[in-house]
Amino acid sequence: MPDLIFRPAVPDDVDAIVGLVTAAYRGEASTAGWTTEDHLLKGQRTDAAMVAASVVDPSGEVVLAEAGGSLVGCIHVQRAGGRAHFGMFAVDPTRQAAGTGSALLARAEDQARTWGCSTMDLEVVGQRAELIAWYERRGYAATGETKPFPYGDERFGVPQRDDLHFVVLRRDL
């Protein structure tokens, strides 16, 4: 694996980020990796407007991982007081299970620490047991809190079942 270079996203990166996030989670391309949600959700995972808002969000940063001049991963980390939250975490499906995601998550956690945050949290689709287990191996634990899936808002996809929800995971930094 080539060395990863991390950098903050800029507005010119929006289309590439949308493509990466889509490839990691939805459609045929996502099945090359292990993080696909295609069996649970069809349609888009994000869009240019949502990504652009994250890129210019003054309370956070979209961190990009590049290797050999290509975008291979991204994560959006935000701060809210002494806590941090991350989302929009994606790795090119052909590079999954090779350490890129772990390195990118560590970079996001380091950023949260520089902001003085003591915890980091995220939401995961509750039916994604293998993904929840991946986060648990990295020190995240379920808080017991759940959040409803935004049914009817196709910006987040078209659900293939009626029992989707998010579980909240948290880690002390």
N, C-alpha and C positions, 0 to 999 in steps of 0.2 A: 504494500500500500504506500503510495507516495505521501510525503509529508503534507499534513493539512495546514492550510493558512486560514486563519480566522480574521474576519473583518466585519464592521457594521454595514448593513444594507443601506443603499441609497435609492432614491426614486427610480433610477434607471434599471434597477434590479427587479422591479415588481413582476414583470412578465415571466422572467426566469424562475422566480420563487413560486408563482402560481403553477407553472409547469412542473416544477419539482414536487410540490405538495400533492398535486393531482396524481402524478406518476407513482408516488409512494403509497397512496391509499386507495385510489379508485381506478377502475378500468383494467384492461388487459395488461398494461405495463406494470401495474402494482403486483400482479401475481408472480413476478420474478423475485420478489422479496417476501419477507414474512410478516410485514406490517399491513398487508392489504385489509381493507374493510369492505371490499367489493361484494362479499357475501351478505353483508349487513346493510350497505348503503350504495345506491347508484347515484349518478349525477356528479355535480361538482363538490369539492371539499372546501374550496375557498374561491374567491374571485379577486380581480385586480383592485376593486375599491376597498375590500377588507384588508388586503395585504398593504396597499398604499397607506391606509390609516395606521397600520402597525408600524410601518417604516418611519413615519414622521411623529409617532407617539412620544411626547416629551417625558413620559413616565417610564419609558422602556427602551429596548433596543432589539432589533432583529439581527441576530448574529448569523453570518454565512460561513460555511466551511467550503474551501476550494482545494482542489488537488489537480495538479497539472494544468492549471488555468481554467478548469471546469467547476461549476457549482455542483457540490455533492451533498450538501446538507444545509439546513437552516433551523433556527429556533428563535421564538419571540419570548423575551424575558421582560417582565414588568415589575416595578416596585410599588408598594402601597404601604407606606410607613415602614415598620420593621419586618414586613413580609414580602416575599417575592412570589410570582406566579409565572409559569411558562406554558406555552402552547405553540401551535404552528411548527411543531417539531417533526422534521422530515429528513430522510436520508434516501438518496438515489437507490431504488430497489436492487440494482446490480452491485451495490456496495454494502448492503446490509449484512450484519453478522461479521463485519470485518474490523470493528472498533471505531468506526466513524461516529456512530450515535453516542457511544460512551464518551468519546473525546468532546463532542459538541455539548453534551449535557454537562460535563465537568466545566467547560468554558462558561456556560450560562450560570452555573452555581458560583463560580469564581466572581462573575460580574455582580451577582446578587450580594455576595459578601462585601465587595468594594462599596456597595451602597449602604452597608450596615444592616442588611436583612439577616434575621436569625432563622427563618424558615423559608422553604420553597414548596409550592404546591402546584397541582395540575388536576385536570379532570380527564378521565378515560372512560370510553364507552364500557359500561359494566359487563357486557358480553364478551369482552376481549381478554379472556383469562390469561393468554400467553403474554400479552402486552403488560398487563398488571403484574404478572410474575417477573417480567424483565425489570420493571421499576422497583419491585420489592427487593430484587437482588442488588439494587443500587441504593438501598436504604430508605426507600419511600414506603409508607404504610397507610392503609385505609384509615380515614378519620371517622368513618361511620356516616358521613354526610353524603347525600346523593342529590343530583340535580336532574330536572326533567330534560329529555331530548326536545329540541325545538321543532316538533312535528308541524308541518305546514309551511315551514320556511325553507324553500328549496335551495337557498344559498348554502345550506349545510348538507345538502344531499336529499335523496329520495329514499326513505327507509323501506327496507324489505321485510320488516316485521314490526309488530305493534308494541313491543316491550322494551324498547331501547331507553336507556337512561345513562347518566354519568355517575361515576364514583369519584370522590375527591381523595387524592393521595397527598401526603405531606412528608417532608423530611426536615429534620433540624440541620441547620448549616453550622 
